[in-house]
Every structure is written in structure tokens, then in C-alpha cells.
Amino acid sequence: MQWTDGYYTSTEYTSGYYPNLAPDHLRFVCQAAGVRCRIPDQPAYLELGFGRGVSINIHAAANPGVFWGVDFNPAHFAHAERLAEASGADVVLSEERFADFCARTDLPMFDVIALHGVWSWISDANRRAILDLIRVQLRPGGVAYVSYNAQPGWSALAPVRHLLELGRDRAGGAAGGADDPGGVERALDFLQDVVGAGPRYFAEVRPAATLASGLQRKSKTYLAHEYLNADWHIPYFAEIAAEMAEAKLSFVASARVLDRVNDLNLTPEGVALLDRCKPLELRESVRDFMVNQRFRPDVWVKGLVRMTIPEQERFWAEQRFVLASVRDEIVLAASGALGEAVLPAELYGSVVDALAAEDYRPKTLPEVVAATGLTTLRTMDAVSALTVLVGMEVLRPARGISAEGVARSRAYNAHVLERAVTGPALKHLAAPVTGAGLACPRPAQLFLRAWLAGDRKASALAASTWAVFQTTGDRAVKDDQEMVTPEENITVLTEMAERFIRVVLPLYRALGVLD
């Protein structure tokens, strides 16, 4: 058998960052659901299928502990190793097939085992090996994160993937030429030929037609890894729950926190129905039909123990939170299966303002309640607001930091900032106060690079950034318009730099990116 084991390897996977994998986020998901878990401050963490290694390296840089990762693609391994060397974090990377890695006898007991974008795209044998690994190597009380494409959301869409496979293979094999690795372009051209002929399937199954028409706008790398692997496993939740039970795992909640907010996802009739579905497998399965679930990021615990009411109250009283976005970029709206909902400004605006006060200093729930000025604000309303804001990814649990964690994070970030000089590459920094990644667009990376080099005026930050842009052919953008002349670029970059100094730097300091 080829080393690829049926997995698409003609191009590297994308360099995305996945915040659901962060140890503190997984701990929050469990505790917010009232479930005890064992994720210590210095976890032994394993990521299976780390892709290009961005998530595992950010988490290893921003958290104490040891972070293991395995990915059999040598290009992925090389990129991830480069990031690990930059931060000096305690990362143990392996370039092995899952079956070989899972059979090793030198593995430690893990507090977290996470796999994102893996379960639906590997063989039955690999899934079995992973389940055996979780059963043996995950500590009691430990957490497993498993995401996968799910039914029933894919039931009407799977034929689109079948057409892509037919198109890829129609010209004699899966391998494409140098300009079309993996035959992605060939597959897309064939799909559009079929759609253009007006088949009844696409006329009668509108979601499939919408999916097919939108694929041309997707990254070719994403399409190849999402649709053109040899294995494509789309289970129902009940099937996953039965498999996880074999590894002694119990379902906790979705890592996508907004999934827990019924007002965003369920009608009153749907809520009433789910209240009558007492077995967990039945409730979650029916809920998937209510929202037409296509993707599940599930959190499981090995040995489910419910927190007592006093334990839950202590958690909400003591957990600190910090904004991960500047105040003026936070839109008070949240999306779910029912669409977008505008959040009550009196409550959510006051909570966000309280969190942004004192230069974004991390705060506990009681501090937030006291600072809102809403004398009638109930604790349960504040809990709900904080939960929604975490789900919107503009708020994160905050942790204590160490000098070592700060040093690792800044070493990692220095590497990211230097890569920004040659063009867009990595889009997230390591933030030690959250133990997670922080979205940082390229202009902000270049401003931060110049700031760390000693520039303190907006004009100097703009000049440094414009010098880089000239070497890479980039331009400043304002109101969706690209600037043309050097004078226009300098003017816009100076405006951006002024805002960066005034608005963004206080947040970076609160997150530990800067002193």
C-alpha cells in the first residue's frame, strides 16, 4: 500500500488555526456544561493529524505542558517542525501513519486527544486504531475532541462529491498534471458541465445546486482535501456515540459554543420536543435533524462526572475572561441555524464595554456584573452573555501566565512577523493570556514588527510597512478600494497605524503579546 493510505497529498493542507482545539477552550466547554474534566494547567496533549502544525504550535507556545502531534505528510511535518524550532516549545512531532503511531509503546497518558478534519477522511482501520489509542492512552477524566462531517446535513449533498470523483477520474487516473495536482480543476470542470446541462437532480435538490455553484470560489487545496480523498465517512451522531462508548467516552457538548444557545438554533416546538428526548443519543440525533447538521465538533470525556451546584457557581465566580477583539470591531449579532440574531444592546453592549474597560484587563463574572452599571443584571443573564460572546470567538477564558510561556509565545510570534515580510503566510499570533491564537492581519503584523523594532510613531510604522509592500507588490486598502500612488498608500497606512497604536496595542498588552 502507498504511504498516503488513500489520503490526498498532492498539495499541502491550509495553514488554518482552529481555536476549538485550545486546551482552555475545551476545559471551558466542559465546565460550562457542568461536567468535570481533567485538563491540568500543564497538560499532556496529543493532536492527531496536525496539518501544517499551526494550531499545535500556537498552543504549545502559549501553554505550559507537552504537546505531541502526528501527521504522516512529510511536508506538513517539516513546516510544523520549523514552527516548533522557532518557539522552543515542548513539542514532540511524529511523521507516522496513524496505525503505526497508535501501536507505539512509548506514549504517555494524555489529558487531551484532539483530531480536527480527520475522522471523516480516513479509513475504517485508522478510525479503529484511534479509538483503541483513546481507550488506552487517555486518562480518566481526560477530554477527546473529534470533529466530522455529519448526517443528515450531507444526505442531499453527497452526490456532488460523487460527481467530483467521476470528473477527476474520467481522464485516466487521479493524478493531475503540474498545473492541476490531484485533478481538482478537471473535477470542477466536469461538475460544471453536468450542472450546465440542467439535470433534474439539481433542479429538485436546491441545496446541492447551491453547493455545486459555490465550489468554484473555494480554495483548490481545500476542495482536494475535503472532497477527493479515497475515504469519505459521513456518520450519524448515534453511530459516533456507539463507537466512542467503546473507548469509555461520554458526550459533553459541542465545541462550537453557540450550538448550545437554543434561541439561535431551535424553534419553541423544537425545544419542547428535545425536552422529551431523554436519552442523550436520541436528543442529539433529533437535534441534528432540527438544524440539518453538516459538521459536528464534539467534545467527549472519559468518565463523565457532573459538577455540583456549588462547583458550578465557583467556576463562574472565579473564571476570568478577556476580549480577543478590539471593542469597535465587535458586532452585537450572533448566527445559528435559524439565521442571524441581533443581540440586546443594553445587555451585550454593557458587558462588552465592561470587558474592554481598563485597557481590556481580564475580569471575572462578578467584576463584569459590577462594572456594567445594570443594577438589575442577574447572574444567569451575565452567564448567558459571556457564553454567547465566547461562542462568537470575541471572548476567551483567561489564564495565569508564566515568564516561560511569554517567552515562547513571543519567539513564535517573532517568526510569524518575519514571514509577513515576504507575503501573507500565517494569520495568527500566540496569546499567552488565553493560551490560544489571536487573529492578526498582515498589516497589523507589519506594524507590530516595526513597533518591536523601536518605531513609536504612526508615520514610522507606515513607512516601514510601505517599504515591505513595495517588495511584495501589495497595496493599502480603504473602503474596499486599493490605493495606487505611493502618497495614497502612505496616507492610508498612516491612518491604519494611528488606529493600531491607539486601539489595538492595548488589547495586545492585555493578551500578553506585548508587555
Order of alpha helices (4+ residues) and beta strands (2+ residues): alpha-beta-alpha-beta-alpha-beta-alpha-beta-alpha-beta-alpha-alpha-alpha-alpha-alpha-alpha-beta-alpha-alpha-alpha-beta-alpha-beta-beta-beta-alpha-beta-alpha-alpha-beta-alpha-beta-beta-alpha-alpha-beta-beta-alpha-alpha
